[in-house]
Amino acid sequence: MKALEVKLLVLTTCLQCKALKDLLTEYKVDFESTDVDLLFKDEREQIFAEMKDYNEKKDFPVTYIGKEIIVGYQKSLILDTLGLS
């Protein structure tokens, strides 16, 4: 089975974001992470516009696993989606 692509949208000041990255590292999951608060304003606005339909409140972290989108640090759901529970 091919590994699912995992991408994260995080904030550098977010404790839940750090916990998510630590969790994925602990389970040896390869992931790509974007620190949204370090992006230029126009790049941030583009990301917010793209996630408007599923994350109107702009909650973090946002986890993309394959075609699934998980908003917030939902450990059990993330591990289930990755097939690691």
Buried (B, 14 or more C-beta within 10 A) or exposed (E): EEEBEBBBBBBEEBEBBBEBBEBBEEEEBEBEBBBBEEBEEEEBEEBBEEBEEEBEEBEBBBBBBEEEBBBBBBEEBBBEBBEEE
